[in-house]
Amino acid sequence: MQSVDAVLGQAAADLDAIGARWAVIGAIQADAGLIYGNYIHSEMPGTGKVAGVESNSGTSPLVIEHNTIGVGASRAYAFGLFPGHNPQANRYIDGNLLAGGSYVIYGGDSAAEPSSNIQVTGNRFSRAFYPRGGYYGPVAHYRSGGPKNAWYASFWDDTLAPVPAPCAGLAPFPPDRRDQMAVRPPSAAITAPVT
């Protein structure tokens, strides 16, 4: 296994080679728009909340694409969708390198505010900080069966083995059932925003 410094250092070099726009230490909070080509990191373990990218509800399109997001703290996340006073919808998380946190991704679903059109496609999950990507696993609060939700073509960065879609519902990704879950085929198209 490569060290955190080696993985994130190589990621930073790769982003520099393609002309990445920003290197951010800390978090980006956005409920709509485009976050593209950034190196977002906070490798310091700690007990406080540390985030990569966070959205606190909304239905306007939010695209998180071609970023490297590494968060070393176990009480954090690389990408967090949280329903506030509105549901999470129309979120496109594509082609990123993601690592760290309690879970790498919090998928925006809750019983009171169900998510829709949350598309997690073509991402690589790194084990640079934790053997399961995040301290507890790669994803929580993602509803595989939610309207227009899609999870496919995401892989572990070190082995290229698929990271299957989590179980439907609010339960965190159960490590002992990974082999029983199907990966959505990469031919599935990104759908139009929910209105």
C-alpha positions as CSV (number, residue, x, y, z in Angstrom):
1,M,0.0,0.0,0.0
2,Q,1.3,3.5,-0.9
3,S,1.6,6.1,1.8
4,V,-0.9,8.9,2.0
5,D,1.7,11.4,0.9
6,A,2.6,9.3,-2.1
7,V,-1.0,8.9,-3.3
8,L,-2.0,12.5,-2.7
9,G,1.3,13.8,-4.0
10,Q,0.9,11.9,-7.3
11,A,-2.7,13.1,-7.5
12,A,-1.6,16.7,-7.1
13,A,1.1,16.1,-9.8
14,D,-1.5,14.6,-12.1
15,L,-3.9,17.5,-11.6
16,D,-1.0,20.0,-12.2
17,A,-0.2,18.3,-15.4
18,I,-3.8,18.7,-16.7
19,G,-4.1,22.3,-15.4
20,A,-6.2,21.9,-12.3
21,R,-7.8,25.2,-11.3
22,W,-7.4,25.1,-7.5
23,A,-5.7,23.5,-4.6
24,V,-8.0,23.9,-1.5
25,I,-7.1,23.1,2.1
26,G,-10.4,22.6,3.9
27,A,-13.9,22.5,2.6
28,I,-16.0,23.8,-0.3
29,Q,-19.7,24.3,0.5
30,A,-22.0,24.6,-2.5
31,D,-25.7,23.8,-3.2
32,A,-25.5,24.4,-7.0
33,G,-23.0,24.9,-9.7
34,L,-19.8,23.2,-10.9
35,I,-16.8,22.1,-8.9
36,Y,-14.3,20.9,-11.5
37,G,-10.6,20.0,-11.5
38,N,-9.6,20.8,-8.0
39,Y,-7.3,19.2,-5.4
40,I,-9.2,19.5,-2.1
41,H,-7.5,18.1,0.9
42,S,-7.3,18.0,4.7
43,E,-5.0,15.1,5.7
44,M,-4.8,16.0,9.3
45,P,-6.6,13.5,11.6
46,G,-8.7,15.1,14.2
47,T,-11.9,15.1,16.2
48,G,-13.6,18.1,14.6
49,K,-15.7,18.2,11.5
50,V,-13.6,18.3,8.4
51,A,-15.1,18.1,4.9
52,G,-14.1,18.0,1.3
53,V,-17.2,19.2,-0.5
54,E,-20.6,19.7,1.2
55,S,-24.1,20.5,0.1
56,N,-26.8,21.3,2.6
57,S,-29.9,20.6,0.4
58,G,-31.2,21.9,-2.9
59,T,-32.5,20.8,-6.3
60,S,-30.5,23.1,-8.6
61,P,-27.9,21.0,-10.5
62,L,-24.6,20.5,-8.7
63,V,-21.7,18.9,-10.6
64,I,-18.6,17.6,-8.8
65,E,-16.3,16.4,-11.6
66,H,-12.6,15.5,-12.0
67,N,-11.5,16.5,-8.5
68,T,-9.2,14.8,-6.1
69,I,-10.7,15.0,-2.6
70,G,-8.8,13.5,0.3
71,V,-9.9,14.0,3.9
72,G,-7.9,12.1,6.6
73,A,-10.1,12.8,9.6
74,S,-12.4,9.9,10.7
75,R,-15.2,12.4,11.6
76,A,-15.4,13.8,8.1
77,Y,-16.3,13.0,4.5
78,A,-14.8,13.7,1.1
79,F,-18.3,14.5,-0.3
80,G,-21.3,15.1,1.8
81,L,-24.9,15.6,0.7
82,F,-27.1,16.5,3.6
83,P,-30.9,17.2,3.4
84,G,-31.5,20.4,5.3
85,H,-34.9,21.9,4.8
86,N,-35.2,20.6,1.3
87,P,-34.3,17.2,-0.3
88,Q,-31.1,16.6,-2.2
89,A,-31.6,16.2,-6.0
90,N,-29.8,16.7,-9.3
91,R,-26.3,15.9,-8.0
92,Y,-23.7,14.6,-10.4
93,I,-20.5,13.1,-8.8
94,D,-18.4,11.9,-11.7
95,G,-14.7,11.1,-12.4
96,N,-13.3,12.0,-9.0
97,L,-10.6,10.4,-6.8
98,L,-12.1,10.3,-3.3
99,A,-10.6,9.2,0.0
100,G,-11.2,9.4,3.8
101,G,-13.7,10.5,6.3
102,S,-16.1,8.4,8.3
103,Y,-17.7,7.5,5.0
104,V,-16.2,8.8,1.8
105,I,-19.6,9.8,0.5
106,Y,-22.8,10.8,2.4
107,G,-25.5,10.3,-0.3
108,G,-28.1,12.8,0.8
109,D,-31.0,10.5,1.7
110,S,-33.2,10.6,4.8
111,A,-36.6,9.3,5.7
112,A,-38.0,12.8,5.9
113,E,-36.3,14.1,2.7
114,P,-35.7,11.3,0.2
115,S,-33.1,12.0,-2.4
116,S,-33.5,11.8,-6.2
117,N,-31.3,12.0,-9.3
118,I,-28.1,11.5,-7.3
119,Q,-25.6,10.1,-9.9
120,V,-22.4,8.7,-8.7
121,T,-20.5,7.6,-11.8
122,G,-16.9,6.8,-12.8
123,N,-15.2,7.6,-9.5
124,R,-12.2,6.0,-7.9
125,F,-12.2,5.4,-4.2
126,S,-8.8,5.4,-2.5
127,R,-7.7,3.5,0.6
128,A,-5.0,6.0,1.3
129,F,-6.4,6.8,4.7
130,Y,-8.5,3.8,5.7
131,P,-8.7,0.2,4.3
132,R,-12.5,0.7,3.5
133,G,-12.0,4.1,1.9
134,G,-13.6,5.8,4.8
135,Y,-13.3,4.7,8.4
136,Y,-16.6,2.8,8.2
137,G,-16.8,2.3,4.5
138,P,-17.2,4.1,1.1
139,V,-20.8,5.4,1.4
140,A,-23.8,6.0,3.7
141,H,-27.3,7.5,3.2
142,Y,-27.4,6.8,-0.5
143,R,-30.7,5.3,-1.7
144,S,-29.9,3.0,-4.7
145,G,-33.6,2.7,-5.5
146,G,-34.3,6.4,-5.3
147,P,-35.9,8.1,-8.4
148,K,-33.3,8.5,-11.1
149,N,-30.5,7.7,-8.7
150,A,-27.6,5.9,-10.4
151,W,-24.4,4.4,-9.1
152,Y,-22.1,2.7,-11.6
153,A,-18.5,2.5,-12.9
154,S,-16.9,3.4,-9.6
155,F,-13.7,1.5,-8.6
156,W,-11.2,1.0,-5.9
157,D,-8.1,3.0,-7.0
158,D,-5.6,0.3,-5.9
159,T,-7.2,-2.8,-7.4
160,L,-9.7,-1.5,-9.9
161,A,-12.3,-3.7,-8.4
162,P,-15.8,-2.2,-8.6
163,V,-17.3,-0.4,-5.6
164,P,-20.8,-1.7,-5.9
165,A,-23.9,0.4,-5.3
166,P,-24.9,0.4,-1.6
167,C,-28.0,-1.3,-0.4
168,A,-31.3,0.5,-0.9
169,G,-32.4,2.6,2.1
170,L,-30.7,4.4,4.8
171,A,-28.4,1.7,6.2
172,P,-24.7,2.2,5.7
173,F,-22.9,0.1,3.1
174,P,-22.5,-3.3,4.7
175,P,-19.0,-4.7,4.1
176,D,-20.1,-8.3,4.4
177,R,-22.6,-8.1,1.5
178,R,-20.5,-6.3,-1.2
179,D,-20.3,-9.5,-3.3
180,Q,-24.1,-9.8,-3.4
181,M,-24.8,-6.3,-4.9
182,A,-24.8,-5.7,-8.6
183,V,-23.0,-2.9,-10.2
184,R,-25.1,-0.8,-12.6
185,P,-23.7,-1.2,-16.1
186,P,-21.6,1.7,-17.4
187,S,-23.9,2.1,-20.4
188,A,-26.6,3.8,-18.3
189,A,-27.0,7.4,-19.3
190,I,-27.0,10.4,-17.0
191,T,-30.6,11.5,-16.8
192,A,-32.1,15.0,-17.0
193,P,-32.6,17.0,-13.8
194,V,-35.7,16.3,-11.8
195,T,-38.1,19.2,-11.9
